[in-house]
Amino acid sequence: MEKTKSNPKTRLAKPAWLKRRLPVGGDYEAVRTLLEKQGLHSVCQEARCPNIWECYARKTATFLIMGPACTRNCRFCAVEQGPKGPPDPAEAERVADAVKALGLRYVVITSVTRDDLPDGGAAHFARTIETTRKRNPGICVEVLIPDFQGDAHALGTVLDTSPDVLNHNLETVARLYPRVRPEADYGRSLELLRRSQSHAPGIPTKSGLMLGLGETAEEVREALNDLRRAGCAMLTLGQYLQPSRDHLEVSRFVPPEAFDAWRKEALDMGVSEAAGGPFVRSSYHAREHYEAMGR
Ligand code: SF4
């Protein structure tokens, strides 16, 4: 799908609650340099996450493997398109080393979507999880995976390495899929979460939605219900922010108290843990989110 530039005249002004001070000091530069030296990518940087200053300063990052380019063309995402060649088999070692150097106890590993690979990159994910574990005994690993085009075997390959959390984002409501994620499928993503629960019921599943893309309250409620029915244990809800003029415009800025209300509603529906707020992202404070489940 061709990207059209948004019109600055129709762009909404950012509300006060989205303006915040950057943290001073911390380990931002150390994390950035380490990733660069190791030839690694983070989704924090590639997706232009608004929390990068905070997370790097706290010495956390979400590793983006098999990247930095993606085979899909989601209209909300800043990651570049068009991966070149097979994944680097040595990347797993470098991720494991970086996790050690950062002294992480909890790591989130994600990837670009690699529809060009026969297994969607599942074996590379598995190798990265296993190598990271081997070099960092006691580490908790959360994986944020693509849909593997519905390939149950690929999902099984990842689950058989027993990640501590299996995360797959629904991102938006069913109606907006063709506009927001033209190459993805709402039902396929829910099916992945369901399959994960039946293949490995001991591994909690997690998913996330962005608000502010044009969804209605009723559609959000329906998506939350679908996620609960798919066995999703952990949920994140955050504000969509337009990464550049080439991406979809924000349809509305959701106030913090509305996120609180959605969070409460999700918990009332039976989701075990929910985080919601303008700056909440899939991997934001992931360790704290996991520990809140009593793990
Ligand atoms: S919220 Fe996640 S993606 Fe964003 S900077 Fe933090 S760790 Fe990176």
Residues whose N, C-alpha, C, O or C-beta is under 5 A from the ligand:
A	BS01	SF4	V43 C44 C49 N51 I52 C55 T60 A61 T62 R281 S283 Y284
